[in-house]
Amino acid sequence: MTDIVRPAVAADAAGIHIVHRVSWLETYSHLVDPAVIERRYADAELWRARWLGLIANGVVSVAERDARVVGWAYAVTGRTGDGPRDRELEGIYLLAEAHGSGLGQALLDAVIGDAPAFLWVADRNPRAEAFYRRNRFERDGATDQHRVGPGGETLTAVRMVR
C-alpha cells in the first residue's frame, strides 16, 4: 500500500466528493438519518463544482491510498470573522478504511500544522474529539446547530480551540 498526502488539484474534486459523502455516512449515521445525508450529497456535479472552487481558493489537501483519494482536509481564515483564532479547520474527513493509518494526522499537519486554530466538531463524535484532543484542541464552551439537510435538519456542533 502506498499512502501519501499532497495538495489537492482539480482532478481530485470528484474523489473528494465521494469521500465527503461516504465518510458522512460512516461517521454521522447515528446522529443524522442516512437518507438526509444521501440527499445532501446527491448532486455530484454541484459538489464537484464547489470543490473546484475551494481547491482554487483555499488550502485543500488530499490523502491517497494506492492513487485513490481516501481523505481530505481544508483550512481557511475564520469564516465568521469572530472566531477565537485566525485559522479554522473547516473540515477533515477520512474513510473508515484508512482510520489508524496516520493519514488523518498527516492531513491535519498539511493544512494547519502546529498553528493556533479552531474547528467545529459534531457533538457525540468521540473518535474525532479524541483525535483533536491529541492535537491539543479543547472545547471552549461554544455550540452551534449546523444545518445538514435540505429540510432544515441540524447537527449539534461544539467548538474546539488550540
HELIX and SHEET records of a PDB file:
HELIX    1   1 ALA A   10  ASP A   12  5                                   3    
HELIX    2   2 ALA A   13  TYR A   28  1                                  16    
HELIX    3   3 PRO A   34  ARG A   40  1                                   7    
HELIX    4   4 ALA A   44  ASN A   57  1                                  14    
HELIX    5   5 ALA A   96  ALA A   98  5                                   3    
HELIX    6   6 LEU A  103  ILE A  112  1                                  10    
HELIX    7   7 PRO A  126  ARG A  134  1                                   9    
SHEET    1   A 7 ASP A   3  PRO A   7  0                                        
SHEET    2   A 7 VAL A  59  ARG A  65 -1                                        
SHEET    3   A 7 ARG A  68  THR A  77 -1                                        
SHEET    4   A 7 ARG A  87  LEU A  94 -1                                        
SHEET    5   A 7 PHE A 118  ALA A 122  1                                        
SHEET    6   A 7 THR A 154  VAL A 161 -1                                        
SHEET    7   A 7 GLU A 138  ARG A 147 -1                                        
END                                                                             
